[in-house]
């Protein structure tokens, strides 16, 4: 939509959880920037944009989970327990963030006037 003038930020909860992964926050923000709101937007379009923002966060975090699972598989083939622990922690964090999208609905809803 070319008439969109404001884009939702990555919800604060996710920003806090992902503070050590600024590249993931940036990717999520880039995805959210594909939608948003504009003055005079109808409630129907705002609802559509709200739902699209949720989907974009879920999709982006699902990809992060998949990437983290791949990283974990790669390091598990080695013997470096520190790298394995780091990869496991990253996968758990991504899974936790993915589950946390539902906890961000109020913040996103406020942005979209819900």
C-alpha positions, 0 to 999 in steps of 0.5 A, a space after each residue: 500500500 503506497 498510502 501508508 505513512 506510519 509503520 508499527 515498531 517491533 513490539 517492546 517485549 520482542 525488542 527486549 528479548 532480542 536485544 543481543 540480536 539487533 540484526 533480527 530486530 532489524 529484519 523484523 522491522 523491515 518486514 513490519 515496514 511493508 504495512 502500517 497505517 495512514 490517516 483516514 484508513 478504514 477500520 477494515 483496512 486497519 484490521 487487515 494491516 493489524 493481522 498482517 503485522 501479526 503474521 509478519 512477526 510470526 513468519 519472521 520468528 518462525 524463520 529465525 527458529 528454523 535458522 537456529 535449529 539448522 545452526 544447532 544441527 551443524 554444531 552438534 556434529 562437532 564436540 564444542 560443548 560451548 558452541 552447542 550450548 550457545 546454539 541451544 540457547 539461541 533456538 530456545 530464545 527464538 522459540 520463546 519469542 515466537 510464542 510471545 507474539 500473542 503477548 504483543 497483541 495489545 501493543 500492536 492493537 494500540 498502534 492500529 487503533 484497536 
